[in-house]
Every structure is written in C-alpha cells, then in structure tokens.
Amino acid sequence: MDKIGVVDIFSGPGGLGEGFAGFTQNDGCKPFQVVLSVEKDAAAYETLRLRSFLRQFENMPDEYYRYLNGLSSEEPDWGELYPDEWHQSGEEAWHFELGVQSTWPRLSERIKDIKEQYAGRTILLGGPPCQAYSLVGRSRNARNEGYNLQKDERIHLYREYVEVLATLHPLAFILENVKGLLSFRTQEGLVWDQIVRELEEEGYRLIPLAGEYGLREDCEPVSSDFVVKTESYGIPQRRHRVIIVGVRQDLGAESIKESVSLDLSNELVNVESVLGDMPKLRSRLSRQDSTEGWLNAVKGAIVDIEGDLSRNTEIDPEGDLLRCLGEVKHAFDAQTNKFYQVEVSNGKSHVEFLLDCPGDLRDWIVDKRLSRLPNHEARSHMPSDLARYLYAAVFAQAHNHPPKAQDFPAFLAPNHKNWGTGKFNDRFRVQENHRPASTITSHIAKDGHYYIHPDPIQCRSLTVREAARLQTFPDNYLFKGNRTQQYTQVGNAVPPFLACQIAAKLWETLAQPRLR
C-alpha cells in the first residue's frame, strides 16, 4: 500500500501523531505520514510545528542537537536555515481552535484536499478536550460560582471530531478521552451513548483496543471494554483512558477484532527503569536560592525528622523509618561532593542509557546524540516542602507505599484546615521506583506535590523531562513555552509509545489483502 495520510485534531503536543509517524515496518518504511495537526494552545502548537519540521529530515539537523546540547544558547532561526522545510511545517501544523465557526471553512477545504490527495487512504486521530468529562473536572466545575453544565461548550466538541470524520471518511480513526466520559450525562442522556451512535452512523465499526477484549469469545463490546490500562502495554504509568478504534464497515470491519487488540505486556515497566539513569538534580529554593542554602535546608530537614521520629515512636514503632533515614543521611553525605559538581538543573551527565528498560521502549526514548536532556530543570520549592518530599520518599522506601496524611509527623503537616479530614490523604504522593507511575495529568503544572521524585536525596518533584519519559516521549522531543506550559502539554498528551503500538496493529489490519 502507499502511505496513509494522518489527520490529527485536538492534537495537544502531538503524542498520538508522534506514535503513528514513528511506527516503522521491518523493512524500515514508515507507512503513516502526518499531514495535518490542529491545536488551539499556542505553546502546544509551537511544539507541534517544531516536531513537524524535524520529521521532514531523515536525521534531525546538527543545529538542533547543538541547541539541545547547550552548544548554542539560542534556538536557531529554522525559517532562515531551512526555509522550505519550515514553510512545510506551517502547512502541516495549524494553530486553530475547533468549534469556532470561522475555523470550519478553511479546515473542511484542507480535509477535502487531503482526502483527494491520498485517494481516501487516511486515518483520523484526536482527543476532544476532556475537562468537562473528567471526575476531577466535574468536581472543580461544581465549585465554580455560576458554572452551568448544560452550557459548557466543551461537552459537545466531540461533534467537531465527528464532522471531520464525515468529511474525511478515513479508513479508520482513533478517538481518545478520559474514563469519566463513560459516566458523563447531560439532559439528553449518557454522552457515551451519543458518541457511539454518531460514530456508527458515519459507517464505522467500533473496536476496543484492550487485549483482554480480544481474548474474549463474545463479540459485542460494552463501554468498559474501551478503557485501555496503559501499564498493561509496556507504558511506565498507570494511565487509564477510553480509546476507540473505528474501522470503516465497507472494509470488512466485522471480523477484525483480534488483529486490532493490543498485545498484553509480560511485565510491568516501573519508574526506576525509565528515570533511574537520569542526572541527579537538586531543586532550587523558592527564595534566596544557592547550593549552600539548599544543602543546609536538606540537612536541617534530616535532623528535624530524625529527632521527631526518635521522640514520637508511634509513627515508627519498628524503627524502619529511622533506619532508612540513616541510610539516606549517609548517602547524602557521601554523594554531596560529586552530586553537586554538576551545575544546578542543567540536565548534564546523561551517560547511561536505560539499561534496565525493555529494549523496544529504550530504543524509542533514548537518543545517543544527546549529551544532556532538554526540559530537565528542577522546580523551586519552599524549605518546608523539601522536608515533606524528603520524608515522603523515605517513607515510601521504608514501607513500599507512599505515606497518607496521617502518616506525616505533626510538624510537617501543612497549615490547611482540611489536612486531617481525609480529603487530602494523597496530597504528597511519591512516585515509587518499583511500580509504574501514577497518571501524569495537567495538574502537574500547578504544583509537584502529587509527583515527588522517588530518590530522597534529591527531595524534589519531577521535571518536565521525567514526566515526559513516563509518558514515553523520545528524549529529543522538545516542549516549547514556559515550564508551566510544558508540564501542561506533557500531562494532556497520549503516550507516543502506546500510539505507536496502536499504529502497528492498525497497519497490520489495514494491510490485509481483503482490506486493500
């Protein structure tokens, strides 16, 4: 078959598109070509356009690596260096808002052109905004004075997806969203039922990706079959999302359930396997930052925690925390000299290459042309949060699970009236080395309390690059915008390595002789 054109709408930073573009057959050919990406967020669009530009090269330009490796202080002017490729990236990546009336005329014309150009051999990707559907989003919206669920326009943005689907009429589509979509209701009933009905009316058979469904004998899926648990498919993160694959009925979609189902992973990929080789970083202090000041703050936290545990044995009756803290104190003192010779937060010393990571994921993430990691800068933290992060990471090491609110010493409790009510049990959540990470969401942009690094010596939250690795973005994938915007992009993305597996299964299905 000739190449299949990929249209990616509600693209975010491009996780779905990256997975499809990166899928490579055994003969080295890449059958999927991203021809249009649409995103309304300015920073995510800049990320998308840069990646679109870079994909046009068999090997990314030397100037790009000089910039990533810190050999040039400013990003090159790509339009001046490579005018044709940069212009083409602007043709592919669009900074448009879907659901706005002024967008549709130009978009529909472009989609019709793509359909004609690829003679109908196209794929549609996308994840309409999910804030209104998510359980967290619903809770947050309910607290907003004047919020009216029925007037939230984001609820019906999936219809933009359906309208593009109807115009493009692709061979297949992928639609991704949060689990809350399955239970979200409007006055018209379950939104899930509405979406399924409208997609099927366009002539598509909806097929779950979950490997468990592919193994079942019964044919008709229920809504829960469309929930993909990413940790079951080699992703180092417990991210559970609704993913619908739709294949055109006229392609014989009734009989292809097993070929689309993802292959279950034999083992879980844990946090340490993708973060363990990364350069150790200290955070910055939120006020009057200096290496000496940070060292004093951490040493002071160790002394305070040690003293409190010694006096209040009810928290640590067996002495496990004290023993673990003693090991951390010893390691901290032993590593101080070599640890902090690395310039603060510069991401250098990237010398290991995920030796404990499964080979296919390692090859997907690692780029040996990098001598340092982009987007790998630690946040600034208050000394009180450094102490909480240190304690939480030590607790997780000692007990093999993160602490709840009641597990914290009283002197580390934040000044919050609801701290003891149970509502904030997981306010400080450590990512455990021996398990897949918890779901990386856009909330990571607000604070790092839910994403504490497992290494007590570093006592900090995850960097953008660490979050990106847990999302399986390649190390050479540069996120544009300020750090808050970068975190938001990573949290909103679909793991590219999962998308690549979906692309492989879809290609296997579409390449069957009866479907050509």
Secondary structure, 3 states (H helix, E strand, C coil): CCCEEEEEECCCCCHHHHHHHHCCCCCCCCCEEEEEEEECCHHHHHHHHHHHHHCCCCCCCHHHHHHHCCCCCCCCCHHHHCHHHHHHHHHHEEECCCCCCCCHHHHHHHHHHHHHHCCCCEEEEECCCCCCCCHHHHHHHHHCCCCCHHHCHHHHCHHHHHHHHHHHCCCEEEEEEEHHHHHCEECCEEHHHHHHHHHHHCCEEEEECCHHHHCCCCCCCCHHHHEEEHHHHCCCECCEEEEEEEEEHHHCHHHCHHHHCCCCCCCCCCHHHHHCCCCCCCCEECCCCCHHHHHHHHHHHHHHHHHHHHHCCCCCCCCHHHHHHHHHHHHHHHHHHHHCCCCCCCCCCCCCCCCCCCHHHHHHHCCCCCCCCCCCCCCEECHHHHHHHHHHHHHHHHHCCCCCHHHCCHHHCCCCCCHHHCCCCCCCCECCCCCCECCCCHHHHCCCCCCECCCCCCCCECCHHHHHHHCCCCCCCCCCCCHHHHHHHHHHCCCHHHHHHHHHHHHHHHCCHHHC
